[in-house]
Amino acid sequence: MALHNEIAFETDICNHLAQHGWLYAPPGTEGDASGYDTPRALYPADLLAWVQATQPQAWEALTKNHGSAAEAMLLDRLRKALDSQGTLEVLRHGFDVLGLKAPLRMAQFRPALGMNAELEARYAANRLRVLRQVRTNHDDVIDLVLLLNGIPVATAELKTDFTQDVNRAIDQYRFDRMPRPKGRGTTEPLLDFPRGALVHFAVSNRDVHMTTRLLGPATQFLPFNLGDAGGAGNPPYAAGHRTHYLWEQVWQRDSWLEIIERYLVTLRDDKKRIQAIVFPRYHQLDATRRLVQAVRTEGPGGRYLIQHSAGSGKTNSIAWTAHFLSDLHGSENRKVFSSVLVVSDRNVLDAQLQDAIFDFQRVTGVVQAITGNDASKSKQLAAALSSGKKIIVCTIQTFPALLNTARELAHTQGKRFAVIADEAHSSQTGEAAAKLKELLSADELKELADGGEVSNEDIMAAQMSARAGADAGITYIAFTATPKAKTLELFGRRPDPAQPAGPTNLPQAFHVYSMRQAIEEDFILDVLKNYTPYKLAFKLTHDGQDWDEAKVEQSSAVKGLMRWVRLHPYNISQKVAIIVEHFIDNVQPLLGGHAKAMVVTASRLEAVRFKRAIDQYIREQRYDIGTLAAFSGEVMDEHSGDPVTERSASLNPGLNGKDMREAFATEAFQILLVANKFQTGFDQPLLCGMYVDKRLAGIQAVQTLSRLNRAYNGPYGLKDTTYVLDFVNDPNEVLAAFQTYYETAELAGVTDPNLILDLKAKLDASGHYDEFEVDRVVNAEMNPKATQAMLVAAIEPVADRLLKQYNAASESPQVSRRLRG
């Protein structure tokens, strides 16, 4: 057996599983893939053994009613149940068989409470088997099939990086494995959704990708990797394969059964038909498991910061966390938490939690959403908390009252609560805003007064600081992509808790999925790639001439004068022309003409002025562009003398009572002007351009520019380009802000001719080539009689040398988005 071939890789994986509780028979021996029933996509021996061992009375009834045909009847009935109900439904809840009083159970999962002897025996009786080289109905051969009690739950295509990378395995699924092949007769139940395997893995020595639904060429595989030094991929593993965690940890017997029982989520349409199955990405699995284990070990009262970038799937992570903590029991089988409180403004979260928990438990009413007016909310809060509702979902506005009630119950009745905060943002009034004033800086207070927004982490910080020491028994978990310094201080954990905080012992996030990894895994875009400060744009379009603002005294009087200059119609009109023409030329053509842009203004008054100036320019140029202006509260427009809100028909006549987000998502609007609104927590995947006319400092720069980073791959095409034109900020300060959350952020795509010379100097100094080798390539390229073979011969020596150096350094062969760019 050649060590570099796939067969050796298969053997390594299967031998490990066989040594850790899985059933495995090498090819050619009893129990191998020859026992697989291809037409039914079942492994009869394990199915029968499971039923006979765990439900002997049911098996006795079947043999009594059907005699020698009992086995075939059971196999056919199971196949029909899988076809009609789906694999996950059958595994979790069983299926009905004529003549049996109760559904026939096809698996035993570990309950939240301690198991009795009968359940313990059933759990141990689960038969997990791995088969090699499984032949399908269409003579395709799949490297590995994983089964639970005779039912396939996963397939895997393996590739060794000695010969092929993981992308070849992905392409094999996309182009060679059609669940319903055209003109090929029968369908393939093993690969068909949702009646076949629950997940399909593409695996190499270095990388893992997965999908839950095969759709031919349209199939989308997601990375399932650990991350490597803050980026994509997996770190080197001293004992062998970088992807060892897949079979050593994820497929570990208890782990795999828990994933099938508690992690997989079905998404259904209005008619309750399964449209998709969600399988956790690795960071989601790791974060929730580590969190549950920490809470179980430490007990209530801890604080945890989950720093997961945009594109991480925070909604699902929060749903899993809430579900797991609501069911968590301690060593004495007592519930750890009376209720789990989820603070979020995501409308989908409540429905998603309800649907997911019903799929898990077949129990309704587990989740209580606090809605309605203030009076009804107070009654709902009191009822939900006092009755011990398992999961309570509320908004930021409701959270202070909810927390006060929870604190009172914790103090008087000894109840324990977990608080999970999403990073949703909202304008604030009332008690929450009053407490915030004690914590916010002067600039933050000024922005709040001008209709600014604050986040859940701000509210939680205010609440916790206002009543320090009042939270015994309340566990706080904050999910955020960009934690502020005070958030790290409140929720972060020092590497050495026994020692005081210091330069080497600063608070850190409990779990991190970095911006860099999200970008390199193609879940979000790098918004700095085409970031251009206006000064540079001016220089590039004016023959290299520098442009700078006049140096002015930074007194309040001069600042007031500069504000008037900024608001002067002539000043705005110049910027308006630049914005609209840049949008027409660069942004709008993206995504088949459906791309959108955002203009970030410094105040509500500027938003109104900009909106009217842009509308006037569009009319004059007869462009077909719709605009909206978004801000909180009202502002007195000095030009018209009237108070204006974002709902005013004179400002946004096309809104017609619609929600601002919904309206901007339609074909009627392409440019959204904002003032202290929608700069955080706003997800619009078609947003490809941003024009910044506001000072952005630190985290605000990251949050604002990140409105562009949402990936899109839909009917309008693939979003792979964004543009930022910044009139105000220093690019070095913007870069420094991003580096806090993304170690390798860099400003790319700036059209500076000197960059070519700088790059040449760096390459020359690297020592990768000499002058003779450069001349050889140039001569071949410039020779009109040269052939492709001559060019290849000129390039190959350098390319081969560099490739060998690259491989020797154990770098990942998968090229990142940044390298591709």
C-alpha positions in Angstrom: 0.0 0.0 0.0 1.5 3.3 -1.1 1.5 5.7 1.9 0.6 8.7 -0.2 -2.6 7.3 -1.7 -6.2 7.7 -0.4 -6.4 4.1 0.7 -3.8 4.8 3.4 -5.8 7.8 4.5 -9.0 5.7 4.7 -7.2 3.1 6.7 -5.9 5.6 9.3 -9.4 7.0 9.9 -11.2 3.7 10.0 -8.6 2.1 12.3 -9.0 5.0 14.8 -12.8 4.7 14.8 -12.6 0.9 15.2 -10.4 1.5 18.3 -12.9 3.9 19.8 -16.3 2.3 19.8 -17.2 2.1 16.1 -18.0 -1.0 14.2 -15.6 -1.5 11.3 -14.6 -4.4 9.0 -11.8 -4.1 6.5 -12.8 -4.7 2.9 -13.3 -8.4 2.1 -14.2 -9.4 5.7 -17.6 -10.0 7.3 -19.3 -6.7 8.2 -17.8 -4.7 5.3 -19.7 -2.8 2.6 -20.9 -6.0 0.9 -23.6 -6.1 3.6 -25.0 -2.7 2.6 -28.4 -2.8 0.9 -27.9 -0.4 -2.0 -31.5 0.0 -3.3 -32.8 0.7 0.2 -29.7 2.6 1.4 -29.7 0.6 4.7 -27.4 -1.8 6.5 -29.9 -4.6 7.5 -27.6 -6.4 10.0 -27.3 -3.4 12.3 -30.9 -2.4 12.0 -32.1 -5.9 13.1 -29.5 -6.2 15.8 -30.6 -2.8 17.2 -34.3 -3.6 17.2 -33.8 -7.0 18.7 -31.5 -5.8 21.5 -33.5 -2.7 22.5 -37.1 -3.5 21.7 -37.4 -7.2 21.9 -41.2 -7.2 22.5 -41.7 -5.2 19.3 -39.5 -7.6 17.3 -41.5 -10.5 18.8 -44.7 -8.9 17.7 -43.4 -8.4 14.2 -42.2 -12.0 13.8 -45.5 -13.2 15.1 -47.4 -11.2 12.6 -45.2 -11.6 9.6 -43.1 -14.7 10.2 -40.1 -15.1 8.0 -41.1 -11.9 6.0 -40.7 -9.7 9.1 -37.2 -8.6 8.2 -38.1 -7.5 4.6 -41.3 -5.9 5.9 -39.4 -3.9 8.5 -36.8 -2.8 5.9 -39.4 -1.7 3.5 -41.4 0.1 6.1 -38.3 1.9 7.4 -37.4 3.0 3.9 -40.9 4.4 3.3 -40.7 6.2 6.7 -37.3 7.8 5.8 -38.7 8.8 2.4 -41.8 10.5 3.9 -40.5 11.9 7.2 -36.8 12.4 6.6 -33.8 10.8 8.2 -33.5 13.2 11.1 -37.2 12.9 12.1 -37.0 9.0 12.1 -33.8 9.0 14.2 -35.1 11.4 16.7 -38.7 10.2 17.0 -39.0 6.8 15.4 -41.7 5.6 13.0 -45.0 3.7 13.2 -45.4 0.1 12.2 -48.7 -1.6 11.8 -49.3 -3.9 14.7 -47.1 -2.1 17.2 -48.6 0.1 19.9 -45.7 2.6 20.0 -43.4 4.0 17.4 -40.3 1.9 16.7 -37.3 3.8 18.0 -34.2 4.0 15.8 -31.8 5.5 18.3 -31.3 6.3 22.0 -29.8 9.6 22.8 -28.5 10.8 26.2 -31.2 12.7 28.1 -30.4 15.8 30.1 -31.1 14.1 33.4 -29.0 11.2 34.6 -30.0 8.0 32.9 -31.6 4.9 34.5 -30.2 1.5 33.9 -32.5 0.7 31.0 -31.7 3.9 29.1 -28.0 3.4 29.8 -28.2 0.0 28.2 -30.1 1.3 25.2 -27.6 4.2 24.8 -24.7 1.7 24.8 -26.5 -0.5 22.3 -26.4 2.2 19.6 -24.5 0.7 16.7 -22.2 3.2 15.0 -20.6 1.7 11.9 -18.2 3.0 9.2 -18.2 1.4 5.8 -15.5 1.8 3.1 -16.0 1.9 -0.7 -19.8 1.9 -0.7 -21.3 1.4 -4.1 -24.5 3.4 -5.0 -27.3 2.6 -7.4 -25.4 4.3 -10.2 -22.1 2.5 -9.7 -20.5 5.5 -8.0 -18.2 4.5 -5.1 -18.2 6.6 -1.9 -15.1 6.4 0.2 -16.8 6.4 3.7 -20.4 6.1 4.9 -21.2 6.5 8.6 -24.3 4.7 9.9 -26.3 4.8 13.1 -28.2 1.5 13.7 -28.2 0.7 10.0 -29.3 4.1 8.8 -26.7 6.2 6.9 -26.1 9.6 8.6 -23.0 10.9 6.8 -20.8 10.3 3.7 -17.2 11.4 3.2 -15.0 11.7 0.1 -11.4 11.6 1.0 -8.4 13.1 -0.9 -4.8 13.2 0.1 -2.9 16.4 -0.4 -0.1 14.4 -1.9 -2.2 13.9 -5.0 -5.3 16.1 -4.9 -6.7 18.7 -2.5 -10.1 19.0 -0.9 -11.6 21.0 -3.8 -11.4 17.8 -6.0 -13.6 16.1 -3.4 -16.0 19.0 -3.4 -16.2 18.9 -7.2 -16.8 15.1 -7.1 -19.9 15.7 -5.0 -21.1 18.7 -7.1 -20.6 17.2 -10.6 -20.6 13.4 -10.2 -23.2 12.7 -7.4 -26.6 13.7 -8.4 -29.3 12.7 -5.9 -31.8 12.5 -8.8 -29.8 11.8 -11.9 -31.5 12.8 -15.1 -32.1 9.9 -17.5 -30.5 7.4 -15.0 -33.7 5.6 -13.9 -33.8 5.3 -10.1 -33.0 8.0 -7.6 -30.2 7.6 -5.1 -31.7 7.6 -1.6 -28.3 7.7 0.1 -27.6 11.1 -1.4 -31.2 12.5 -1.6 -32.5 15.2 0.7 -33.9 14.9 3.3 -34.3 11.1 3.2 -30.6 10.3 2.9 -27.4 11.0 4.8 -27.7 14.1 7.0 -24.3 15.6 6.0 -21.6 15.1 3.4 -17.9 15.8 4.1 -15.1 16.6 1.7 -11.9 15.7 3.6 -8.2 16.0 2.9 -5.2 15.8 5.2 -5.4 19.6 5.6 -9.0 20.7 5.2 -12.6 19.7 5.8 -15.7 21.1 4.1 -19.3 19.9 4.5 -22.8 20.3 3.1 -26.2 19.0 4.2 -27.9 19.1 0.7 -26.5 18.0 -2.6 -27.9 20.1 -5.5 -25.5 19.2 -8.3 -23.3 22.1 -9.5 -25.3 24.5 -7.2 -24.2 22.6 -4.1 -22.5 24.9 -1.5 -19.9 23.4 0.8 -19.0 25.3 4.0 -15.6 25.1 5.7 -15.5 22.9 8.8 -12.0 23.8 10.1 -10.4 24.8 13.4 -8.8 27.9 12.0 -5.0 28.5 11.9 -3.4 31.4 13.8 -6.5 33.5 13.4 -7.0 32.6 9.7 -8.6 29.8 7.7 -7.5 26.2 7.6 -6.1 24.0 10.3 -2.8 24.2 12.3 -0.1 21.6 11.8 -0.6 18.5 14.0 2.6 16.9 15.3 1.0 13.4 15.2 -0.2 13.5 11.6 -3.2 14.8 9.7 -4.3 18.3 10.4 -7.9 17.2 10.1 -7.6 14.6 12.8 -10.2 16.4 14.9 -12.9 15.3 12.6 -12.7 11.6 13.4 -11.0 12.0 16.8 -13.4 14.6 18.3 -16.4 15.3 16.1 -17.0 11.6 15.1 -16.2 10.5 18.6 -19.1 8.3 19.7 -20.7 10.5 22.4 -20.0 13.6 20.4 -21.5 12.3 17.2 -24.7 11.1 18.9 -25.1 14.5 20.6 -24.7 16.4 17.3 -27.5 14.3 15.7 -29.8 14.7 18.7 -29.2 18.3 19.7 -27.4 20.3 17.0 -29.0 19.6 13.7 -31.8 22.0 12.9 -34.5 21.6 10.2 -35.7 24.7 8.4 -39.2 24.3 7.0 -41.5 26.3 4.7 -45.0 27.4 5.4 -46.3 24.0 4.7 -43.9 22.4 7.2 -41.8 20.8 4.5 -38.1 20.5 5.2 -36.2 22.9 3.1 -32.8 22.7 4.7 -30.9 21.2 7.6 -28.4 23.2 9.6 -25.2 21.4 10.6 -23.0 23.4 13.0 -19.8 24.9 11.7 -16.8 23.9 13.8 -16.5 27.2 15.7 -20.2 27.0 16.7 -19.8 23.5 17.9 -16.6 24.3 19.8 -17.9 27.5 21.4 -21.2 26.1 22.6 -19.6 22.9 24.0 -16.9 24.8 25.8 -19.4 27.3 27.2 -21.7 24.5 28.5 -18.8 22.7 30.1 -17.5 25.9 31.8 -20.9 26.7 33.2 -21.4 23.1 34.4 -18.0 23.2 36.1 -18.1 26.8 37.5 -21.8 27.1 38.3 -23.9 30.2 37.9 -22.5 33.7 38.2 -19.8 33.6 35.5 -19.3 36.0 32.7 -18.4 34.9 29.2 -17.5 36.9 26.0 -18.0 35.2 22.7 -16.2 37.2 20.0 -17.5 35.9 16.8 -17.1 37.9 13.6 -19.9 38.8 11.3 -20.6 35.8 9.1 -20.2 33.4 12.0 -23.8 32.5 12.3 -24.5 34.1 15.6 -28.2 33.6 15.5 -27.8 29.8 15.4 -25.0 30.0 18.1 -27.3 31.9 20.4 -30.2 29.6 19.7 -28.1 26.5 20.6 -26.6 28.2 23.7 -30.1 29.2 25.0 -31.4 25.7 24.4 -28.5 23.9 26.0 -28.4 26.1 29.0 -32.1 25.9 29.6 -31.8 22.1 29.8 -28.5 22.1 31.7 -28.5 20.0 34.9 -25.8 19.9 37.6 -24.2 17.0 39.4 -27.3 16.4 41.5 -29.6 16.4 38.5 -31.0 19.8 39.4 -31.6 22.5 36.8 -28.8 25.0 36.8 -31.0 27.9 35.6 -34.6 28.8 36.3 -34.8 30.6 33.0 -32.5 31.8 30.1 -33.0 35.4 29.1 -32.1 36.2 25.5 -31.6 39.9 24.6 -31.9 40.5 20.9 -33.6 42.6 18.3 -33.4 39.9 15.6 -36.9 39.2 14.6 -36.0 35.7 13.3 -34.5 34.5 16.6 -37.8 33.9 18.5 -39.3 31.9 15.6 -36.0 30.0 15.0 -35.8 29.1 18.7 -39.4 27.9 18.8 -39.0 25.8 15.7 -35.6 24.3 16.7 -36.7 23.3 20.1 -39.9 21.7 18.8 -37.7 19.7 16.4 -35.6 18.6 19.4 -38.2 17.9 22.0 -41.7 18.0 20.4 -42.6 20.5 23.0 -44.4 23.8 22.3 -44.4 27.0 24.4 -40.8 26.6 25.6 -39.9 30.1 24.3 -41.6 33.3 25.6 -41.2 36.5 23.6 -41.9 39.7 25.5 -43.9 42.0 23.1 -46.6 44.6 23.2 -46.9 47.9 25.1 -45.2 48.7 28.4 -48.1 47.7 30.6 -48.5 44.3 28.9 -44.7 43.8 28.9 -44.6 44.2 32.6 -47.2 41.5 33.1 -45.6 39.2 30.6 -42.2 39.6 32.4 -43.6 38.9 35.8 -45.5 35.8 34.6 -42.7 34.4 32.5 -40.1 34.7 35.3 -42.2 33.6 38.1 -43.5 30.6 36.2 -40.0 29.5 35.2 -40.4 29.8 31.5 -37.4 28.1 30.0 -36.3 30.7 27.5 -37.4 34.4 27.5 -36.6 36.6 24.5 -36.8 40.4 24.9 -35.5 43.6 23.3 -32.9 46.0 24.6 -35.7 48.3 25.7 -37.3 45.6 27.9 -34.1 44.3 29.3 -33.6 46.6 32.2 -37.0 45.8 33.7 -36.4 42.1 33.0 -33.0 42.1 34.7 -34.4 44.0 37.8 -37.1 41.3 38.2 -34.6 38.5 37.7 -32.2 40.1 40.3 -35.1 40.3 42.8 -36.1 36.7 42.3 -32.5 35.6 42.6 -32.1 37.5 45.8 -35.4 36.5 47.4 -36.1 33.0 46.0 -32.6 31.8 45.2 -33.5 31.5 41.5 -30.6 31.4 38.9 -30.7 33.0 35.5 -28.5 33.1 32.4 -28.5 36.3 30.3 -27.4 35.9 26.6 -26.9 39.3 24.8 -26.8 39.6 21.1 -25.0 42.7 19.7 -28.2 44.2 18.4 -28.2 48.0 18.4 -31.1 50.4 19.0 -31.8 54.1 19.9 -32.4 54.5 23.6 -34.7 56.2 25.9 -35.8 55.8 29.5 -34.0 53.9 32.3 -31.4 52.3 30.0 -30.3 55.6 28.5 -30.2 57.2 31.9 -27.8 54.6 33.2 -25.7 54.9 30.0 -25.0 58.6 30.7 -23.0 57.5 33.7 -20.7 55.4 31.5 -20.5 57.0 28.0 -17.8 59.5 27.0 -18.6 63.1 26.0 -18.4 62.1 22.3 -20.6 59.1 22.8 -23.2 61.2 24.7 -23.2 63.8 21.9 -23.8 61.1 19.3 -26.6 59.6 21.5 -28.2 63.0 21.7 -28.1 63.3 17.9 -30.1 60.1 17.4 -27.3 57.7 18.0 -27.6 54.0 18.7 -26.2 51.9 21.5 -25.7 48.1 21.7 -26.8 45.4 24.1 -23.2 45.3 25.4 -23.5 49.0 26.3 -26.8 48.4 28.1 -25.4 45.4 30.0 -22.3 47.3 31.0 -24.5 50.1 32.3 -26.7 47.7 34.2 -23.8 45.8 35.7 -21.8 48.8 36.6 -24.8 50.5 38.2 -25.3 47.6 40.6 -21.9 46.0 41.1 -22.1 42.9 43.2 -25.8 42.5 42.7 -25.6 39.7 40.3 -24.7 36.7 42.3 -26.2 33.7 40.6 -26.7 35.5 37.2 -24.6 34.3 34.4 -23.8 36.7 31.6 -22.9 35.7 28.0 -22.2 38.4 25.5 -22.0 37.7 21.7 -20.2 40.4 19.8 -18.0 40.7 16.7 -16.3 43.9 18.0 -16.1 44.1 21.8 -15.3 47.5 23.3 -12.6 47.9 26.0 -15.2 48.0 28.8 -16.9 44.9 27.4 -13.6 43.0 27.6 -13.1 44.4 31.1 -16.5 43.2 32.3 -16.9 39.9 30.4 -13.3 39.0 29.5 -11.2 36.4 31.4 -7.6 36.8 32.4 -5.3 33.9 31.4 -4.3 33.6 35.1 -7.4 34.5 37.2 -5.3 34.2 40.4 -3.1 37.1 39.3 -4.1 40.7 38.9 -4.6 42.2 35.4 -1.4 43.3 33.8 0.3 43.6 30.4 0.6 39.8 30.1 -2.6 39.0 32.0 -5.2 41.1 30.3 -8.9 40.0 30.0 -9.6 38.0 26.8 -12.6 36.6 25.0 -13.8 33.2 26.1 -14.0 32.1 22.4 -13.0 33.8 19.2 -13.9 33.4 15.5 -11.9 36.1 13.9 -12.7 38.6 11.2 -9.7 37.3 9.3 -11.0 33.7 9.4 -14.5 34.8 8.3 -12.9 36.7 5.3 -10.6 33.8 4.3 -13.5 31.4 4.5 -15.6 33.6 2.2 -18.3 34.3 4.7 -17.7 38.0 4.7 -15.7 40.4 2.4 -12.7 42.4 3.1 -14.0 46.0 3.1 -10.5 47.5 3.2 -9.7 45.9 -0.2 -11.0 48.9 -2.2 -10.9 51.6 0.5 -9.8 54.9 -0.9 -9.4 58.2 1.0 -10.7 61.1 -1.0 -7.3 62.9 -0.8 -5.7 60.0 -2.7 -8.6 59.8 -5.2 -8.1 63.5 -5.8 -4.3 63.0 -6.3 -4.8 60.1 -8.7 -7.2 62.1 -10.9 -5.3 65.4 -10.8 -1.8 64.3 -12.1 -0.4 63.6 -8.6 -1.2 67.1 -7.1 -1.7 67.0 -3.4 -4.9 68.3 -1.8 -5.2 69.3 1.9 -7.5 71.2 4.1 -6.4 74.5 5.6 -4.8 74.2 9.0 -7.3 75.8 11.4 -7.3 76.4 15.2 -9.2 73.7 17.0 -11.3 76.0 19.2 -15.1 75.6 19.6 -15.7 78.8 17.7 -13.7 77.6 14.7 -15.4 74.2 14.9 -18.7 76.0 14.6 -17.5 77.8 11.6 -16.3 74.6 10.0 -19.7 73.0 10.6 -21.3 75.9 8.7 -18.8 75.3 5.8 -19.6 71.6 5.8 -23.3 72.4 5.6 -23.0 75.0 2.9 -25.0 73.9 -0.2 -22.0 74.5 -2.4 -19.7 72.2 -0.4 -22.4 69.5 -0.2 -23.2 69.8 -3.9 -19.6 69.0 -4.9 -19.6 65.9 -2.7 -23.0 64.9 -4.1 -21.7 65.0 -7.7 -18.7 62.8 -6.7 -20.9 60.3 -4.8 -23.5 59.9 -7.5 -21.1 59.7 -10.4 -18.9 57.2 -8.5 -21.9 55.1 -7.7 -23.1 55.1 -11.3 -19.6 54.2 -12.7 -18.3 51.8 -10.1 -21.0 50.5 -7.7 -24.3 50.2 -9.5 -23.0 47.9 -12.2 -22.1 45.3 -9.6 -24.5 42.4 -9.1 -26.1 42.8 -12.4 -27.1 46.4 -11.7 -28.7 45.7 -8.3 -25.9 46.9 -6.0 -26.7 49.4 -3.3 -24.7 52.1 -1.4 -24.7 53.9 1.9 -23.7 57.5 2.6 -22.6 58.0 6.2 -23.2 61.6 7.3 -22.0 63.4 10.4 -25.4 64.5 11.7 -29.1 64.3 11.2 -29.1 67.8 9.7 -26.4 66.8 7.2 -28.4 63.7 6.3 -31.4 65.9 5.4 -29.3 68.3 3.4 -27.4 65.5 1.6 -30.7 63.7 0.8 -32.2 66.8 -0.9 -29.0 67.7 -2.7 -28.6 64.1 -4.1 -32.3 64.0 -5.1 -31.9 67.3 -7.0 -28.7 66.1 -8.7 -30.4 62.9 -9.8 -33.3 64.8 -11.2 -31.0 67.1 -13.1 -29.0 64.3 -14.6 -32.1 62.2 -15.2 -30.7 59.1 -13.4 -33.0 56.3 -12.3 -31.8 56.1 -8.7 -34.0 56.0 -5.6 -32.7 57.4 -2.2 -33.7 57.1 1.4 -32.5 59.0 4.5 -32.5 57.3 7.9 -32.2 58.8 11.4 -33.9 58.7 14.7 -36.1 61.5 16.2 -36.6 64.8 14.4 -34.5 67.7 13.2 -35.3 71.2 12.3 -34.2 71.8 8.7 -32.8 75.4 8.7 -33.4 75.5 4.9 -37.2 74.8 5.0 -37.9 75.9 8.6 -39.9 72.7 9.2 -39.3 69.8 11.6 -38.4 66.6 9.7 -38.3 62.9 10.6 -37.4 60.0 8.4 -41.1 59.2 8.0 -41.8 62.7 6.6 -43.3 62.5 3.1 -41.4 65.6 2.1 -38.1 63.8 2.8 -38.8 60.1 2.0 -41.9 60.2 -0.2 -41.4 56.6 -1.4 -41.4 55.1 2.0 -45.2 54.8 2.1 -45.4 53.5 5.7 -42.9 50.7 5.0 -40.1 49.7 7.5 -36.9 51.4 6.4 -35.0 48.2 6.1 -37.7 46.5 4.0 -38.1 49.6 1.8 -34.3 49.8 1.1 -34.3 46.1 0.1 -36.7 46.7 -2.7 -35.8 47.6 -6.3 -37.0 51.2 -5.8 -34.0 52.4 -3.7 -30.3 52.2 -4.3 -28.7 54.8 -2.0 -29.3 55.0 1.8 -28.1 58.1 3.7 -27.7 57.6 7.4 -27.0 59.7 10.5 -26.1 57.7 13.6 -28.3 54.9 12.4 -27.8 51.6 10.6 -24.0 52.0 11.1 -24.2 48.9 13.3 -26.3 45.7 13.1 -27.6 46.4 9.6 -27.4 43.5 7.2 -28.1 44.2 3.5 -26.1 41.8 1.3 -26.6 44.0 -1.8 -24.7 46.8 -0.1 -21.5 47.2 -2.2 -20.5 50.9 -1.8 -20.0 53.3 1.0 -19.3 57.1 1.1 -18.1 58.3 4.4 -18.4 62.0 5.4 -18.1 61.5 9.2 -15.2 61.1 11.6 -15.0 57.5 12.6 -12.8 56.6 15.5 -11.8 53.1 16.7 -14.5 50.5 16.9 -17.0 52.8 15.1 -14.9 52.7 12.0 -14.9 48.9 12.1 -18.6 48.6 12.7 -19.6 51.2 10.1 -17.4 49.9 7.3 -18.4 46.3 8.1 -21.9 47.1 6.9 -20.4 46.2 3.5 -19.0 42.9 4.4 -22.0 40.7 4.0 -21.4 38.0 1.4 -24.0 37.4 -1.4 -24.2 34.6 -3.9 -27.7 34.7 -5.3 -29.8 35.4 -8.4 -27.9 38.6 -9.1 -24.5 36.9 -9.1 -21.6 36.7 -6.7 -20.6 39.7 -4.5 -16.8 39.9 -4.6 -16.2 43.6 -4.7 -16.9 46.6 -2.4 -15.9 50.3 -2.6 -15.3 52.8 0.2 -14.7 56.4 -0.6 -13.8 58.3 2.5 -13.9 62.2 2.6 -12.8 62.6 6.2 -10.8 59.8 7.9 -7.1 59.0 7.9 -6.6 55.6 6.3 -3.8 54.7 8.8 -6.3 55.3 11.7 -8.9 53.2 10.0 -6.4 50.4 9.5 -5.3 50.6 13.1 -8.9 50.2 14.2 -9.4 47.1 12.1 -6.1 45.6 13.4 -7.7 45.4 16.8 -10.1 42.8 15.5 -8.2 41.4 12.5 -4.5 40.9 12.9 -3.6 41.0 9.3 -5.9 43.8 7.9 -4.3 45.8 5.2 -5.4 48.5 2.8 -5.4 47.0 -0.6 -6.6 48.1 -4.0 -5.3 51.7 -3.8 -4.2 52.8 -7.3 -0.9 54.3 -6.3 1.8 53.9 -9.0 4.5 53.9 -6.4 3.2 50.6 -5.0 4.5 48.8 -8.1 8.0 50.1 -7.4 7.7 49.2 -3.7 6.6 45.7 -4.6 9.4 45.3 -7.1 11.9 46.3 -4.4 10.4 43.7 -2.0 10.5 41.0 -4.6 14.0 41.8 -5.6 15.2 41.6 -2.0 13.5 38.3 -1.4 16.1 36.3 -3.3 13.6 34.1 -5.0 15.0 34.8 -8.5 18.0 36.4 -10.2 18.3 38.9 -13.1 19.0 36.2 -15.6 15.8 34.4 -14.8 13.8 37.6 -15.1 15.4 38.3 -18.5 14.6 34.8 -19.7 10.9 35.2 -19.0 10.8 38.7 -20.6 12.6 37.5 -23.7 10.2 34.7 -24.1 7.2 37.0 -23.6 8.5 39.6 -26.0 9.6 37.2 -28.7 6.9 37.2 -31.5 8.1 33.7 -32.6 8.0 32.3 -29.1 5.8 29.3 -28.3 4.0 28.5 -25.0 6.5 25.8 -24.4 9.3 28.3 -24.4 7.4 30.5 -21.9 6.8 27.4 -19.7 10.4 26.5 -19.9 11.4 30.0 -18.8 9.0 30.1 -15.8 9.1 26.5 -14.5 12.5 26.6 -12.8 11.5 29.5 -10.6 8.0 28.3 -10.1 9.1 24.8 -9.1 11.7 26.1 -6.7 9.2 28.4 -5.0 6.5 25.7 -4.8 8.9 23.3 -3.1 9.9 26.0 -0.6 6.2 26.7 0.0 5.3 23.0 0.7 8.3 22.6 2.9 7.1 25.3 5.1 3.9 23.3 5.7 1.7 26.1 4.5 -1.9 25.3 3.6 -2.4 24.6 -0.2 -5.8 26.3 -0.2 -5.2 29.8 -1.5 -6.9 32.4 0.6 -9.2 35.1 -0.7 -6.4 37.7 -0.1 -3.9 35.7 -2.2 -6.4 35.2 -4.9 -7.0 39.0 -5.0 
